[in-house]
């Protein structure tokens, strides 16, 4: 029998989020044999709070869980600065190829199906922690010398306000809306995509953004349309489609209501006299 590894001062911390933690006993025991810290969460909301508070080195995440599935939880994790770079390995009973692809597309670094071999999962955990540490160790791009000199070598770092669960929910929803702007689903689907329900999502938008969900989407559509009008040669119809309007006429009407000019006039003015206010 192999002796357990002696914990080091800088021992990795692994967070496991699964609504059936008993199925992970062998994996937990194996991880602890490495001298690593292990935290468990049997409920996704609790797992999200622990991830924000503990900021583990890696997260092993189930997909099918009550209340919030693993995909929605990953979107929240990727929306918060504290957790956006933490490697996430999906560990799921869902074997379908499209499900595995969705997990990797959303930002998971790996996807392992159940039943699993604990030694294989451990090997994947080790590999992805090594990759993450190498990425962190890469030197940051050097700033312009004039900028560095003006700020001084001892310039204090900007204060960072910790992200709470509601802020992470808001950011995840905003990112989801921006990604799906061309074919934006209904409020129920948006809420489900970030692991909540429509009433709660609407409340968070009102409290944190001072806006409704779809008022935010309208402003985002308008801003993206303005950027495309100024910085691309796309036809008005193409811009309308890319920003989620049903037609060029519908886009022109909405744009005129907001900007008091047509999209074509806006483009002409922006390119001829500088970007309008």
URZIZI-V391295 format. One record per helix or strand of 3 or more residues. SS is the DSSP state (@ for helix, = for strand). FROM is the first residue (numbers start at 1). LEN is the number of residues. If there is no record, write none. Layout:
[[SS/FROM/LEN] [SS/FROM/LEN]]
//
This chain:
[[=/13/5] [@/21/13] [=/37/5] [@/44/11] [=/58/4] [@/70/10] [=/87/6] [@/97/9] [=/110/4] [@/118/20] [@/145/7] [@/165/15] [@/181/3] [@/187/7] [@/198/12] [@/213/19] [@/236/7] [@/248/12] [@/263/11]]
//
